[in-house]
Amino acid sequence: MQSFEQALKELESLVERMEKGDRSLEDSLKDFERGVALTRQCQQALKTAEQKVQLLLEQNGKPTLTPFDSNPPRD
């Protein structure tokens, strides 16, 4: 299975190809089917990542809010 980044890059490439409109109907349908599969893969990866974040933020079974620093310290 591809990484999220690889799947997203392939999906972007498919969209660009389809937007050109110079593909046959059969090839466009194949690209569309592949795009749907990649979209589902990306959605699942995001859902899994969200669940991991939720688990990391929970302490003693209760959600714990932590401040978000958009500018983390640099090493």
N, C-alpha and C positions, 0 to 999 in steps of 0.2 A: 504494500500500500504506500502511496506517495505521502510525503509530508504535506502539511497544510499549505506551506509556501509553494511547493511544487504544483499542487492541485490548483491553487489560485492562479498561478502563472499560466498553466495550461488553459484554464477557463478563460482568462483574459485573451489569450491567443485565439481561442475558438471564437470568441465574440468579435474580435477584429476581423477574422476571416469571414464570418457570416455577415458582418456589416458591409463588406465590400460588395456582396451580392453577385459575385461572378462564379459561384459554385453551382453545380447541378442540384436539382431537387433531392436526389438520393444522397449526395454528399452532405447537403445542408441538414437533412434529417439525421444522418449519422452524427454530424457535429452537434446537433441539438440533443440527441440522446446522450452523447458523451458529456455534454454540458450539464444536463440534468443530474447525471451520476456524480460529476465533480461537485456540483452545488450541494448535493446531499452529503457527500464526504466532508466538505468544508463545514456545513452546518453541524454535523456530528462532532467534528473536531472542536468547534467552538463550544458546543454544549458540554463536552467532556472537560474542556479547560475551565468553563464556568463552574462546573460542579467541583473541580479540584480547588478553585479559589474559595468557594463557599466552605469547603471542609477546612481549609487552612485558616479561615477567619473565625470559625466556631471554636469556642472554648467552653468546656463543661456543658456541651449540648446547647449553648446559647450563642446566637450571633454576636460577634464583637466588632464594633466599628473601630477602625484604625485610621489615623490621619494619612492622607495621601500627599506625598511630597513630589510635585511634578519636576523638581530639580534636585535629584538625589546627589549626595556628595560624590565628588570624583576622587579616585585613588591617586 
